[in-house]
Amino acid sequence: MDDEHGAYLFLMAAGVVALGVALNLWGLVEMEKLAYAASLTPFVAAGVKEHPREEAFKILREAPDPYKRFKEIAKAAIAKNEKLAEPWESLRVLIMPKPSEEEKLMSGRGAGLYSKYRKDENYRSALFYAVLALEEAFGIYRSALGEYAERLREAVKNVEVGEEPFKQDMYVADLGRLRQLAEKEEAAFENALSTLRMNLNEYAVRHGLGDLLNVEEGVARELAEANQTELSEFNDVSFGVKALAALMAYREYALGRRSAFGTAAGYWLEVGGSAWLLYYAPRTAYKDAEKAGVVRPMAVEEMAAEAFRRLFLKPGADHYHSFVEELVKGGKLALMLERETKTSYVFRLFRLEEGGGLVDLGIKLWISKVGEGERASITYALTFDDVERWRGFFGQELEVAVKAAGEVGGRLPVEDRFSYMAGWVDSDVAIGGGLLQMTTSQLWQLAETHALFDWSNVAVRGVNLTLEGPKPQFQARTSLEKLDETIRRSAEGGWLHMLGTKAELKDLMHVKSWEGLKQWVAGHRGIVVDAAVKRLGEGVRSELEALRNKLNDDKVAREAVAPALLLIQAEKLGVNETTLGCLGAVTSGAIGGDGSMSAAMKIIELASGERVIALLWAAAFAAHGIRAKMWGTGSAFQVIVSGGDAARLAGLYFRYGSPLLEGDERIINHKLAEAIKLAAEGLDIRWEGLRSTEGGRVAADLTISVSGATVKYNVYLREKAIVLEFQ
């Protein structure tokens, strides 16, 4: 190795090590991984003699034909046996490789990926313009972020506070300064994001690269937030989507929230690897970043500053303005460390008065590390000692939720509410100590569940501090008797009664409570196991049979009962409009709680901590003609429905789930909104019976079918309106 090349690699490794030391928290950085980072980046630039990163960007951006100019620069560098600064050197390797470099690109598994670029000039051109656009946007945001980080350290300091003789060292946060920093950082990010969108659109139109540089913002947001297991779903997204997702994910990575693609963006952009970030499939980019041991830990002062900065982020800061202003009153907060563990800090908050006095606010700040290694992230939350003292700041939101619940309750498509409650009990509503309980920061979830469970008590226990600003933690509870009563009514004349009569399970009609329903399911486990084995294979039998011994535990039983009943339903009654309606109602609660949905990726997921529960759901879907895959290890499992099957399931959610409300964005079920988009692909729409009415108007029959369920309308064309009536 020549001296110049050795010095370059040493400085690169030293820079990564310095970053780890400067930001170290809880010993997350592993030195051997940091050392590995120096050798990770493909074709590291050595002997850089001209055109450093920013200068090369300026030359290219100002050229009449940036791509042509880049190839001229690259050709000259090859002739002189010199290397360009990153990311331009890596881009040169991908677009104009030397024979030895092309041989490496075409070796092993990389051959399939690089062959597309080798054959298609449009791919090479689109990669270049995506990198050019991302570099400009990243430069804008990185510059602002550097200034932000420097000032952030000054906003929280460890100083001596209090009055004699009781002075003590405490962290003091200047909330006025943090508010200004939050506003500047947010404005800088929006400017960078706007620049990136504009440039990608400009390059796409000017150079005829629309499909390759196309920006689908919804897909980009999903990629930015995807976990490791979801990354492979984004293998075929455009360069434009990856570039936009990279900037979004980098911001969240830099500010402390982890995602798999954020880990990739954080690593590759920091080391000048934007070309590789966009060239690789997202999962590959993440795996290489993970090998480098990328982390984003922070010192205590930085974490405290980040927590309070989130108070001022929108839309939360706008929604809960009065609460934020109450905390800001006086300008400064003092933080007394109450407890420190390997994974958390807990501080008590005091208002710092001008004379040095301290006023206890009855609030604690929790800073917690969640997850391990590269997947670790930091969460921030405020909890209230005196719930009633702070309840008034969220009274308006509670009123909105109660009003929305009334509207939901009056518009549920399936009359028997137990089918909806079973889905929510399967997901977010816990059972224990004779109570039903749920904690959520989503107002629409509170409204939908209040319509079903009629919560007797709703409290605000604290506030989560997120990248969308502050979000109240609503804790709702009521007696288990509410569920018992609904089960009793269902057994007398609802879903359970239908199963009891039509499926010849007459003892089900005598079930009077949750405890009785658990025992009934355990006693009919043979039907459930046989039905699941029929769909999933003999290999799952022993695992499913062992479930019987766990059904006394409400934590397991509440997740098992709903898919078990759906399996029995399909096995005994088959698949028809009635059984699909029950499936849609139950699934709406399961998705509304722990599930996720993406119209752009055509995918629906349910989550569970138990493999056996995931197996039950996969079998229940299969029994209703919906194919599902199960994936997971340890205590994290997903049931994944994709493509046309996802469109069918979304159609059932849309048709039989809770209604989509209008007005305040916080009561709009965003999962249902996604379901409507996804379900549209599976709709069968037929017009029949075109005719004239006695009054000379035009009429027709409209039939809309989705997932086996059908709705028919009479449609009348009037002078200024189209009127639909149910047939």
C-alpha positions in Angstrom: 0.0 0.0 0.0 1.4 3.4 -0.9 1.8 6.1 1.8 -0.9 8.4 0.4 -3.4 5.6 0.2 -2.5 4.4 3.7 -3.0 7.9 5.1 -6.4 8.2 3.4 -7.6 5.0 4.9 -6.2 5.9 8.3 -8.0 9.2 8.3 -11.3 7.6 7.2 -11.1 5.0 10.0 -10.1 7.7 12.5 -13.1 9.8 11.5 -15.5 7.0 12.0 -13.9 6.2 15.4 -14.0 9.8 16.4 -17.7 9.9 15.5 -18.3 6.9 17.7 -16.4 8.3 20.7 -18.1 11.7 20.4 -21.6 10.3 20.4 -21.1 7.2 22.6 -24.0 6.1 24.8 -24.4 3.0 26.9 -21.4 1.4 25.2 -23.1 0.7 21.9 -20.0 1.2 19.7 -17.9 -1.9 19.0 -14.3 -1.1 18.1 -13.9 -4.0 15.7 -16.9 -2.9 13.7 -15.5 0.6 13.5 -12.2 -0.7 12.2 -14.2 -2.7 9.6 -15.8 0.5 8.4 -12.5 1.6 6.9 -12.6 -1.3 4.4 -16.3 -1.5 3.7 -16.9 1.2 1.0 -16.3 -0.3 -2.4 -13.4 1.1 -4.4 -12.4 3.7 -1.8 -11.0 6.8 -3.4 -7.3 7.1 -3.0 -4.9 9.6 -4.6 -7.7 12.3 -4.9 -5.9 15.2 -6.7 -8.7 17.3 -8.1 -12.4 18.1 -7.8 -13.3 17.5 -4.1 -16.9 16.6 -3.3 -18.4 20.1 -3.2 -16.3 21.5 -6.1 -17.2 18.6 -8.4 -20.9 19.0 -7.6 -20.7 22.7 -8.5 -19.0 22.0 -11.8 -21.6 19.4 -12.7 -24.7 21.3 -11.5 -23.7 24.3 -13.6 -22.9 22.4 -16.8 -25.4 22.6 -19.7 -25.3 18.7 -19.8 -24.2 17.5 -16.4 -24.1 13.8 -17.4 -21.9 14.5 -20.4 -19.6 16.7 -18.3 -19.3 14.0 -15.7 -18.2 11.5 -18.2 -15.6 13.9 -19.5 -14.2 14.4 -16.0 -14.3 10.6 -15.4 -12.5 9.9 -18.7 -9.8 12.4 -17.8 -9.3 10.9 -14.3 -9.0 7.4 -15.8 -6.4 8.7 -18.3 -4.3 10.3 -15.5 -4.9 7.2 -13.2 -6.4 9.5 -10.6 -9.5 9.1 -8.5 -12.3 11.5 -7.9 -13.7 12.5 -4.5 -16.7 10.5 -3.3 -19.4 10.0 -4.3 -18.1 10.8 -7.8 -15.4 8.1 -7.8 -17.9 5.4 -6.9 -20.3 6.8 -9.6 -17.5 6.7 -12.1 -16.9 3.1 -11.2 -20.5 2.2 -11.8 -20.9 4.3 -15.0 -17.4 4.0 -16.6 -15.6 1.2 -14.9 -12.2 0.0 -15.8 -12.0 -3.6 -17.0 -10.8 -4.8 -13.6 -13.6 -2.9 -11.9 -16.2 -4.2 -14.2 -15.0 -7.7 -13.5 -15.6 -7.1 -9.8 -19.1 -5.7 -10.5 -20.0 -8.7 -12.6 -18.7 -11.3 -10.1 -20.9 -13.4 -7.9 -24.4 -12.2 -7.0 -23.6 -8.7 -8.2 -23.8 -9.8 -11.9 -27.5 -9.7 -12.1 -27.7 -6.2 -10.7 -24.9 -4.6 -12.7 -26.0 -6.3 -16.0 -28.9 -3.8 -16.1 -26.5 -0.9 -16.0 -24.1 -2.5 -18.4 -26.8 -2.8 -21.1 -28.9 0.3 -20.5 -27.5 3.8 -20.8 -30.8 5.1 -19.3 -30.0 3.3 -16.0 -26.6 4.8 -15.8 -27.9 8.3 -16.6 -30.8 8.0 -14.1 -28.4 6.8 -11.4 -26.2 9.8 -12.1 -29.0 12.3 -11.9 -30.5 10.8 -8.8 -27.1 11.1 -7.0 -26.7 14.6 -8.3 -30.1 15.6 -6.9 -29.6 13.8 -3.6 -26.1 15.4 -3.1 -27.5 18.9 -3.5 -30.4 18.2 -1.1 -28.1 16.5 1.4 -25.6 19.3 1.2 -28.4 21.8 2.1 -29.6 19.8 5.1 -26.2 18.7 6.3 -25.0 22.3 6.5 -28.1 23.3 8.6 -27.8 20.1 10.7 -24.1 20.9 11.6 -25.1 24.4 12.9 -28.1 22.9 14.7 -26.0 20.2 16.5 -23.5 22.9 17.6 -26.2 25.1 19.1 -28.1 22.2 20.5 -25.2 21.5 22.9 -25.6 25.0 24.2 -29.3 24.6 24.9 -28.9 22.0 27.6 -26.1 22.4 30.2 -25.2 20.8 33.5 -25.1 23.8 36.0 -25.6 24.5 39.7 -29.2 25.5 40.4 -31.4 26.1 43.4 -31.2 28.3 46.5 -28.6 28.2 49.2 -27.9 26.0 51.1 -29.6 23.5 48.8 -27.9 24.2 45.5 -27.1 21.1 43.4 -25.9 20.2 39.9 -28.8 19.7 37.4 -29.3 19.7 33.7 -31.0 23.0 32.6 -32.9 23.2 29.2 -33.4 26.6 27.6 -36.8 25.9 25.9 -36.8 29.3 24.1 -33.6 28.4 22.3 -34.8 24.9 21.6 -38.0 26.2 20.0 -35.9 28.4 17.6 -33.6 25.5 16.8 -36.6 23.2 16.1 -38.2 25.7 13.7 -34.9 26.3 11.9 -34.1 22.6 11.5 -37.6 21.8 10.3 -37.4 24.7 7.7 -34.0 23.5 6.5 -35.3 19.9 6.0 -38.4 21.1 4.1 -36.1 23.2 1.9 -33.8 20.3 1.2 -36.8 18.0 0.5 -38.4 20.6 -1.8 -35.1 21.0 -3.7 -34.8 17.2 -4.1 -38.3 16.8 -5.4 -37.9 19.7 -7.8 -34.6 18.5 -9.2 -35.7 14.9 -9.6 -38.8 16.1 -11.5 -36.7 18.5 -13.6 -34.2 15.8 -14.6 -36.9 13.2 -15.3 -38.6 15.6 -17.7 -35.6 17.1 -19.4 -33.8 13.8 -19.9 -36.7 11.5 -20.5 -36.1 9.4 -17.3 -39.6 9.6 -15.9 -40.0 5.9 -14.8 -36.6 5.7 -13.3 -36.7 9.1 -11.4 -40.4 9.0 -10.6 -41.1 10.2 -7.1 -43.9 8.4 -5.2 -43.9 10.1 -1.9 -46.0 7.6 -0.1 -43.7 4.7 -1.1 -40.7 6.8 -0.1 -42.1 7.4 3.3 -42.8 3.7 3.8 -39.3 2.8 2.7 -37.9 5.4 5.1 -39.8 3.8 8.0 -39.5 0.2 7.0 -38.0 -2.4 9.3 -35.3 -4.9 8.3 -37.8 -7.6 7.2 -39.7 -5.2 5.0 -36.8 -3.9 3.0 -37.0 -6.6 0.4 -40.5 -5.4 -0.6 -38.8 -2.3 -2.0 -36.3 -4.0 -4.4 -37.9 -2.5 -7.5 -38.6 1.1 -6.5 -37.2 3.9 -8.7 -34.1 5.9 -8.0 -36.3 8.8 -7.3 -38.1 7.0 -4.5 -34.8 5.8 -3.0 -33.4 9.3 -3.1 -36.4 10.8 -1.4 -36.5 8.0 1.2 -32.8 8.4 1.9 -33.2 12.1 2.8 -36.2 11.4 5.0 -34.5 8.4 6.7 -31.3 10.3 7.2 -33.1 13.1 9.1 -34.7 10.7 11.4 -31.5 8.7 11.9 -29.6 11.9 12.7 -32.2 13.0 15.2 -32.4 9.7 17.0 -35.2 7.6 15.5 -34.0 4.3 14.0 -35.2 2.5 10.9 -33.4 0.0 8.7 -33.1 2.3 5.8 -32.2 5.1 8.2 -29.2 3.0 9.3 -28.3 2.6 5.6 -28.7 6.3 4.8 -26.8 7.4 7.9 -23.8 5.2 6.9 -23.6 5.7 3.2 -24.3 9.5 3.1 -21.8 10.2 5.9 -19.0 8.4 4.0 -19.9 9.9 0.6 -21.5 6.7 -0.6 -24.8 8.1 -2.1 -24.0 6.3 -5.4 -24.0 2.9 -3.6 -27.0 3.7 -1.5 -29.0 4.3 -4.7 -27.4 1.5 -6.7 -27.9 -1.3 -4.2 -31.3 -2.8 -3.3 -32.4 -1.3 0.0 -31.8 -4.5 1.9 -28.2 -4.8 0.5 -27.5 -1.2 1.4 -28.7 -1.9 4.9 -26.8 -5.1 5.4 -23.5 -3.5 4.4 -24.2 -0.5 6.8 -25.0 -3.0 9.6 -21.7 -4.7 9.1 -20.0 -1.4 9.7 -21.6 -1.1 13.1 -23.4 2.2 12.3 -24.8 3.8 15.4 -26.3 7.1 16.3 -25.8 7.4 20.1 -25.8 10.7 22.0 -24.6 12.3 25.2 -27.1 12.9 28.0 -27.3 16.7 27.3 -28.0 15.9 23.6 -30.7 13.5 24.4 -32.4 15.9 26.8 -32.2 18.6 24.1 -33.7 16.3 21.5 -36.5 15.4 23.8 -37.6 19.0 24.3 -37.0 19.9 20.7 -39.7 17.5 19.8 -42.2 19.5 21.8 -42.1 22.1 19.1 -42.4 19.9 16.0 -45.6 20.0 13.9 -48.4 19.0 13.7 -48.3 18.0 17.4 -47.1 21.4 18.6 -50.1 23.0 16.9 -52.6 20.4 18.1 -51.5 20.7 21.8 -50.4 24.3 21.8 -51.7 25.1 25.3 -49.8 22.2 26.9 -46.5 23.2 25.1 -47.0 26.9 26.2 -47.5 25.8 29.8 -44.2 23.9 29.8 -42.4 26.8 28.1 -43.7 29.3 30.7 -40.7 30.8 32.4 -38.3 29.7 29.6 -36.1 27.2 31.4 -36.6 23.7 32.9 -34.3 22.0 35.4 -33.9 18.2 35.2 -33.1 16.2 38.3 -31.9 12.7 37.6 -34.0 10.2 39.6 -33.0 6.9 38.1 -30.4 5.6 35.7 -30.2 2.1 34.3 -28.3 0.5 31.4 -31.2 1.3 29.1 -32.9 4.4 30.5 -32.7 7.7 32.3 -35.6 9.2 34.3 -35.6 12.9 35.2 -38.0 14.9 37.4 -38.8 18.3 35.8 -38.8 21.6 37.6 -39.5 25.1 36.4 -36.5 27.3 37.0 -37.5 30.7 38.4 -35.6 33.9 38.0 -34.3 33.9 41.6 -33.0 30.3 41.2 -36.0 28.7 42.9 -37.4 25.4 41.6 -41.1 24.6 41.1 -41.9 20.8 40.8 -44.1 20.3 37.7 -45.2 16.8 38.6 -43.7 15.5 35.3 -41.0 13.0 34.6 -39.0 12.7 31.4 -38.2 9.1 30.4 -35.4 8.6 27.9 -35.2 4.9 26.9 -33.1 2.7 24.6 -35.3 0.2 22.8 -33.8 -2.8 21.0 -30.2 -3.9 20.7 -27.1 -3.2 18.6 -27.7 -1.5 15.2 -31.5 -1.8 15.7 -31.5 0.2 18.9 -33.4 3.4 19.0 -34.1 6.1 21.6 -37.6 7.0 22.7 -38.7 10.1 24.7 -41.8 10.4 26.8 -43.2 12.7 29.6 -45.3 11.0 32.3 -47.6 12.8 34.8 -47.6 12.3 38.5 -50.9 14.1 38.9 -53.1 13.0 36.0 -55.9 15.3 36.9 -53.7 18.4 37.0 -52.8 18.0 33.3 -56.1 16.5 32.0 -57.5 19.9 31.2 -55.0 20.6 28.5 -56.4 17.6 26.5 -60.1 18.0 27.3 -60.9 19.2 23.8 -59.3 16.1 22.3 -61.3 13.8 24.5 -64.5 15.6 23.5 -63.6 15.2 19.8 -63.1 11.5 20.4 -66.4 11.0 22.2 -68.3 12.9 19.5 -66.5 10.8 16.8 -67.4 7.6 18.7 -71.0 8.4 18.5 -70.8 8.7 14.7 -68.8 5.5 14.4 -71.3 3.6 16.5 -74.2 4.7 14.4 -72.6 3.6 11.1 -71.1 0.2 11.8 -72.0 -2.1 8.8 -72.2 -5.3 10.9 -74.9 -5.2 13.6 -73.2 -7.6 16.1 -70.5 -5.5 17.8 -68.7 -8.6 19.2 -67.1 -9.2 15.8 -65.4 -5.8 16.0 -64.6 -6.1 19.6 -63.0 -9.6 19.0 -60.6 -8.0 16.5 -59.6 -5.2 18.9 -59.2 -7.6 21.8 -56.9 -9.6 19.5 -54.7 -6.5 19.0 -54.6 -3.4 21.3 -57.3 -4.0 24.0 -55.8 -6.0 26.9 -57.7 -8.1 29.5 -56.6 -8.4 33.1 -57.8 -8.0 36.7 -61.5 -7.9 35.5 -60.7 -4.9 33.3 -60.4 -4.1 29.6 -57.6 -1.6 29.0 -56.0 0.2 26.0 -53.2 2.7 25.7 -53.0 4.7 22.5 -51.7 8.0 21.1 -54.1 7.9 18.1 -57.3 9.8 18.6 -59.1 7.7 15.9 -58.3 4.5 17.7 -59.7 6.0 20.9 -62.9 7.0 19.1 -63.4 3.6 17.3 -62.9 1.6 20.5 -65.0 4.0 22.6 -67.9 3.3 20.2 -67.5 -0.4 20.9 -66.4 -0.6 24.6 -67.9 2.6 26.0 -64.8 3.3 28.1 -65.8 4.3 31.6 -62.6 6.1 32.3 -60.1 7.8 29.9 -57.0 9.5 31.3 -54.0 11.1 29.8 -51.0 9.5 31.6 -48.4 11.3 29.7 -47.1 12.6 26.3 -44.9 10.8 23.8 -42.3 13.1 22.2 -42.1 12.1 18.5 -40.9 13.5 15.2 -44.5 14.5 14.6 -44.4 16.5 17.8 -46.1 15.7 21.2 -48.7 13.0 21.2 -50.8 12.4 24.3 -50.9 8.8 25.8 -54.6 8.1 26.3 -55.3 5.3 28.7 -58.8 3.9 28.5 -60.4 1.3 30.7 -63.7 -0.3 31.6 -65.1 -3.4 33.3 -64.7 -6.8 31.6 -68.5 -7.0 32.1 -68.9 -4.9 28.9 -67.3 -7.6 26.9 -69.3 -10.3 28.8 -72.5 -8.6 27.9 -71.6 -8.2 24.2 -70.7 -11.9 24.1 -74.0 -12.8 25.7 -76.0 -10.8 23.1 -73.9 -12.3 20.3 -74.7 -15.8 21.5 -78.4 -14.9 21.7 -78.8 -13.4 18.3 -75.5 -12.4 16.6 -72.4 -13.9 15.2 -72.0 -16.6 17.9 -75.7 -17.5 17.5 -75.2 -17.9 13.8 -72.3 -20.3 14.4 -74.3 -22.2 17.0 -77.3 -22.7 14.7 -76.0 -23.0 11.2 -72.8 -24.7 12.1 -74.6 -27.0 14.6 -72.5 -25.9 17.5 -75.5 -25.4 19.8 -73.5 -25.2 23.1 -72.0 -22.0 21.7 -75.4 -20.3 22.1 -75.2 -20.9 25.9 -71.9 -19.0 26.3 -72.5 -16.0 28.6 -69.0 -14.5 29.2 -65.4 -14.1 28.1 -64.4 -16.8 30.5 -67.0 -19.1 29.0 -65.9 -18.3 25.5 -62.3 -19.2 26.3 -63.4 -22.5 27.7 -65.6 -23.2 24.7 -62.7 -22.6 22.2 -60.4 -24.8 24.3 -63.0 -27.5 24.3 -63.4 -27.4 20.5 -59.7 -27.2 19.8 -60.0 -30.3 17.6 -62.0 -28.4 15.0 -59.6 -25.5 15.1 -56.5 -27.7 14.8 -57.8 -29.9 12.0 -59.0 -26.8 10.0 -55.5 -25.2 10.4 -53.7 -28.4 9.5 -55.8 -28.7 6.4 -54.5 -25.3 5.2 -50.9 -25.2 6.6 -49.9 -28.9 6.7 -49.4 -31.6 9.3 -46.2 -30.0 10.6 -48.1 -27.4 12.7 -50.4 -29.9 14.5 -48.4 -30.4 17.7 -47.7 -26.6 18.1 -51.4 -25.8 17.7 -52.5 -28.6 20.1 -50.2 -27.2 22.7 -52.2 -23.9 22.6 -55.0 -25.4 24.7 -52.8 -25.3 27.8 -52.2 -21.5 27.3 -55.8 -20.4 26.9 -56.3 -19.8 30.7 -53.8 -16.9 30.2 -55.9 -13.9 29.0 -52.8 -12.5 27.3 -52.7 -15.5 24.9 -56.4 -16.2 24.8 -57.4 -12.7 23.7 -55.2 -13.2 20.6 -56.3 -16.8 19.9 -60.1 -16.6 20.1 -60.8 -14.4 17.1 -58.8 -16.4 14.5 -60.0 -19.6 16.0 -63.7 -18.6 15.6 -63.0 -17.5 12.0 -61.4 -20.9 11.3 -64.5 -22.7 12.7 -66.7 -20.4 10.7 -65.0 -21.1 7.4 -64.8 -24.9 8.1 -68.5 -25.2 9.0 -70.2 -22.6 6.9 -67.8 -22.1 3.9 -67.1 -18.8 2.2 -70.0 -16.6 1.4 -71.1 -13.0 1.8 -72.2 -13.5 5.4 -68.9 -15.2 6.5 -66.8 -12.7 4.6 -68.7 -9.9 6.4 -67.7 -11.4 9.7 -64.1 -11.8 8.5 -64.0 -8.1 7.5 -65.4 -6.9 10.8 -63.0 -8.9 12.9 -60.0 -8.1 10.7 -60.8 -4.4 10.9 -60.1 -4.4 14.6 -57.0 -6.6 14.2 -55.6 -4.3 11.5 -56.7 -1.1 13.3 -54.7 -2.1 16.3 -51.4 -4.0 15.6 -51.7 -4.2 11.9 -50.3 -2.1 9.1 -51.3 -1.5 5.5 -49.7 -0.1 2.4 -51.6 0.6 -0.8 -48.5 1.5 -2.7 -46.8 -1.8 -1.8 -50.0 -3.8 -1.9 -49.4 -5.4 1.4 -51.2 -5.9 4.7 -49.5 -7.2 7.9 -50.7 -8.4 11.3 -48.2 -8.6 14.1 -48.1 -11.0 17.1 -45.6 -12.0 19.8 -46.6 -15.7 19.5 -45.8 -17.9 16.5 -48.9 -20.0 17.2 -51.2 -17.0 16.9 -49.6 -16.0 13.6 -50.3 -19.6 12.4 -53.9 -19.3 13.4 -54.3 -16.1 11.4 -52.6 -17.5 8.4 -54.9 -20.5 8.4 -58.0 -18.3 9.0 -57.2 -16.2 6.0 -56.4 -19.3 3.9 -59.8 -20.8 4.9 -61.5 -17.7 3.5 -59.6 -17.9 0.2 -56.9 -15.3 1.1 -53.3 -16.4 0.8 -51.0 -15.3 3.6 -47.3 -15.8 4.5 -45.9 -16.0 8.0 -42.5 -14.7 8.9 -40.7 -14.0 12.2 -38.4 -15.3 14.9 -38.3 -15.0 18.7 -41.2 -12.9 19.9 -41.9 -11.0 16.7 -44.1 -12.6 14.0 -45.9 -11.1 11.0 -48.7 -12.5 8.9 -48.3 -10.9 5.5 -51.0 -10.7 2.8 -49.9 -9.2 -0.5 -50.9 -8.4 -4.1 -54.4 -9.3 -5.1 -55.1 -11.1 -1.8 -54.2 -7.8 0.0 -56.6 -5.9 -2.3 -59.4 -8.5 -1.4 -58.8 -8.2 2.3 -58.6 -4.4 2.1 -62.0 -4.5 0.3 -63.5 -6.4 3.2 -62.0 -3.9 5.7 -63.4 -1.1 3.7 -66.8 -2.7 3.2 -67.4 -4.1 6.8 -65.0 -2.1 9.0 -65.7 1.1 10.9 -66.6 4.1 8.7 -64.1 6.6 7.5 -64.7 9.9 9.4 -64.2 13.4 8.1 -63.0 16.6 9.7 -60.2 16.7 12.2 -57.3 14.8 10.7 -56.7 13.1 14.1 -59.9 11.1 13.9 -59.3 9.9 10.4 -58.3 6.2 10.4 -55.2 6.4 8.1 -55.2 2.6 7.8 -58.7 2.6 6.5 -57.8 5.4 4.1 -55.0 3.1 2.7 -57.5 0.2 2.6 -59.8 2.2 0.3 -56.9 2.9 -2.1 -55.8 -0.7 -2.1 -59.3 -2.1 -2.3 -60.1 -0.1 -5.5 -57.8 -2.4 -7.4 -60.0 -5.4 -6.5 -63.4 -3.8 -7.2 -65.7 -5.4 -9.8 -68.1 -2.7 -11.1 -71.0 -3.5 -13.4 -73.7 -1.3 -15.0 -76.9 -3.0 -16.1 -80.5 -2.2 -16.9 -80.0 1.3 -18.5 -83.5 2.7 -18.8 -85.7 5.8 -18.8 -88.0 6.5 -15.9 -91.6 7.7 -16.1 -90.4 11.3 -15.5 -88.0 11.1 -18.4 -84.9 10.7 -16.3 -82.1 8.1 -16.9 -81.7 5.2 -14.5 -79.5 2.1 -14.2 -78.5 -0.7 -11.9 -75.0 -0.4 -10.4 -73.4 -3.6 -8.8 -70.2 -3.3 -6.9 -68.5 -6.5 -5.8 -65.3 -7.0 -3.7 -63.9 -10.1 -2.2 -67.1 -12.1 -2.8 -69.3 -9.4 -1.2 -71.8 -7.5 -3.4 -73.7 -4.2 -3.0 -76.4 -3.2 -5.5 -77.7 0.4 -6.1 -80.3 2.1 -8.2 -78.7 5.0 -9.9 -80.7 8.0 -11.1 -79.3 10.8 -13.3 -81.0 14.1 -12.4 -80.4 17.5 -13.8 -77.7 18.5 -11.3 -77.1 15.4 -9.3 -76.5 11.6 -9.4 -78.6 9.8 -6.8 -77.7 6.3 -5.5 -80.2 4.2 -3.6 -79.6 0.7 -2.0 -81.6 -2.0 -3.7 
